[in-house]
Amino acid sequence: MDWDLYESGPEEANRTVLLLPGGLMAAGSYAEVMAQPALKNLRLIAATLPGHCGTAPPADITTENYARLVGELAKDRGCDVLVGFSMGATVVLEMVASGVFAGPVVLLGISMSSKDEPAFFRAIMRLGSVLGALPSAALLSMTGMMLKSVPLPPERKAELAADFRRNKPQVMRHLLREYERYLSRHAKPATRLCDAGTPTWVAHAEKGDGGLTDDERRTLESCTHATVITIPGTSYLLLNEKPEQIADIIVAAVAAA
């Protein structure tokens, strides 16, 4: 697999963290997090999920196969901790639940089931089976509108917008359809995650980036090795808007490695 990577930190670091961005996002979306002083002594490797941001998709685009591919990358690069945002977090969940990875994990803005996704996003995924790539193209347009409200410098917004535009609507349609299928695959995803026995941090913004069902939240809050965190305020892009808080969570996960 030819990975699109964004790396920082000393190569001789004692700990290496692999970071997966959200769907339709590039490895560089972690730039704000990776620049945090609290992480300066860590080797940080962000990896664009294949098929996203114009990269070549694998023949098998199921979440299970993404978990296998990322597992190979994590093993090859000697990663101690995994961090995932949104769709990337769902891949990390599958890695842990299926036994591909056994170290500490951080799940940011994760959807464990279709009910966790906003209604408009579920509608776009459903319409893709009828209208082809048109709903995916509309979603790309919406990302541009969303970036207008993100408190980032104009040049950084332009970089993120360019990343989103590299996505191909026809490819997106298939990626989103498989993602939707995965979210309906397991009746008790939070229980499945807890049963894996892996130190886990699950973080969402107070508003904006989806959330957990009441049952999922109760399950995780009663799980002895899981920490559920609510970051105050509204955020659609936690990586870019709340990097200091994210860095603190990563530090906690590294300490458990």
N, C-alpha and C positions, 0 to 999 in steps of 0.2 A: 504494500500500500504506500503510495506517494503522499505523505502528509504535508499539509500547509501548517508550519509551526511558527510560533512567536515565543522567543526564549529570553530569559534574563537571569541574573544572579551568578554566583561563582560556580564553575563546573565541578569544583572539589567540595562543594557543600555537603554537609552530613545528611541533609534531607532534600528530597526532590518531590515537588508537587506538580501533578498533571491537572490542567484546567480545561474544561470543555465549555465552550460558549453555547448560547441558546441557538435554536433553529434560525436559519437564514443569517446568522451572525458569524463573523470571522474571528480567528484567534486573537487578532489585535484589539478586540473589544475588551480584553482584560488589561489593557495598558494602564488604566488608572489604578487598578488593584495592584498590579505588579510594581508600580512605582512607589508604593507605600513603604516608608522607612522600616516598619515592623517586619517586613518580609525580606529585607536586604541580604540576609545571610542564607536564604533558601535558593535552591535551584528551581526556577519556575518555568514550566513548559506548557504553553497554551496551544491547543490543536483544533483547527477548524474541522467540524464533522464533514467527512467526504460527501459531496453532493450539494453542500451549502456554499453560498457565495461564489458560485461559478466553478467550484472544484468538481472533479469527476466523481459521480456516485458509484458505489460498489454495485455489483450485479444483484446482490441481496440487500435490500434496504430496510429489512425488519430491524426493530430495536434489538432483538436478540443477536443479530449479526453485528450490529454496531458495537454491542457489548463485547463480543468476541474480538473484533478488530482493535478496539481501544485497549482491551486486556493485553493484546500482543504488544502494543505500543508501550503500555505501562511497564510491562515486564522487560522489554528491550531497553528502556531508559531508566530502569531501577527506581520507579516511582513509589513513594511511601504513603502518599495521601492523594486522594482524588477530590476534585471540586467540579461541580457541574451547575450550570445555570439553565433553567427552563427545560428545553428539550434535551440539553446536555446532561442535566440532572437526572432526567428519566433514564438515560443510558447508564448513568452511574448506579441508579437504583437496580437496574437489571443486572449489572455486573456483580453487585453485592449479593442480590437475592439468588443468583444462579451460581455463586461460588467462584466467579472469575477473578474477583479481587476481594481480599480479606482485611485490608487496612482501613484506617479512619476515612470517612467521607463527609463532604459538605455538600448539601443539596440546597441550592438557592432558587427561589421562585418555582419550585417543582410542582408539576401536576401529576398526581398519582392515578387519577381517574378522570374520565371525561367531564364529570361534574365540577372538577376543579378549574376547568378552562372557562373563560368568559363566553357568554352566549353568542356574541358576534363571531368569535373564532370557531365555535362549534358549527355555526351556520355556514361559514366559509368552507370548512372541511366537507360538510355534507353536499354543498352546491357543486363542489369540484367533480363529483361523480356524474353530475348532470350537465354542467356548463363547461366542462373541460378546464382549461388553464385560466379562464377569465376571472374566477374568484381569487386565484392566487395573484394575478396581476393587480387586482383591486387591493389585496392585502399589502402588496409592496407600496402602493400609493399611500396607504394608511400609515405605514412606518414613517414616511416622510413627514406627514402631519404630526405624528407623535413626537418626533425629534424636535419640533419647534418649541415644545413645552419643556424640554430637558435642559436643566441649567448647566450648559457646557459652552465653552468658547465656540464662536462660529466656525473656526477652522476644524475643530474636533467634530462638530456636528456634520460638517461636509464630508469628513473621512468616513464616519459611520453611515451616512446616507449613500456614499459610493459603494460601501460594502454591501448594503442591502440591494442596491441596483444590479449587482453582479449576479444575483440569483435569477435563474431561468424559470419562468412561470410553469412551463410544462414539467420540469423536474420537480418543482415545488409541489405541484398537484399530487404526484406520486408519494413524495416524502410525507406530506401532511396526511394523506390517506392511510399510510402504514402507521404513522404515529397515532392517529385516531383509533385504529384497530388495536394497537398495543394497550391504550388506555382502557379498553374494554375487556382485555384478556384475562385479568385476574380479579376475582371478586373481593379480595381483601389485601390490596397492595401494601397497606401500612403494616399489617400483621406479617406479611411476607418479608418486609424489610426488617422488622424487629426480630423475627425468627432467625435472621442471618447472624445475629450476635455481634455485629460490627459497630464500633463507636461512630455515631452519626449525629450530625448537626443539620437541622432543617430550618431554613430561614426564609421568611416572606416579609415584604413591606406591609405596613398596616393596610394600605390600599394600593391597587393598581396592577400588581403582578400575579393575580389569581389568588389561590389559597388552598386550604384543605377542607374537606367535609368535616362535619362535627365528629363523625365516627373515626375518621383518619386522625384527627387531632387528639381525641381521647386515647386512641391506641398508642400514638407516639409519646404522648405525655406520661403514659403509664409504663413505657418501655425504659428499663433501667439504664440502657446504654445510649439512649437518644436524648438530644437536647433540642427543644423547639423554641425558636427565637422569632419575635415579631419586631421588625425594625420600624420605628415611628415614622409617620408621614406617608405620602403617596409616592410611589416609584414604579415606573414601567421598565427601567433599565438599571437594576440594582448595581451592576458592575461599574457603571459609569457615574451614577448619582450617589452611591453610598460606599465608595471604595475603602474608607477607613474602617467602617464597621465590618465589612467583608474580610479585610485583612486580619482584624482581631479574631474573627471566627476561625480563620485558617491557622492562626498561631495556636489556638486551643486544640485544633485537630492534630497539628504537627506534634504537640506535646504528648498526645496520646499514642503516637506512632511507635 
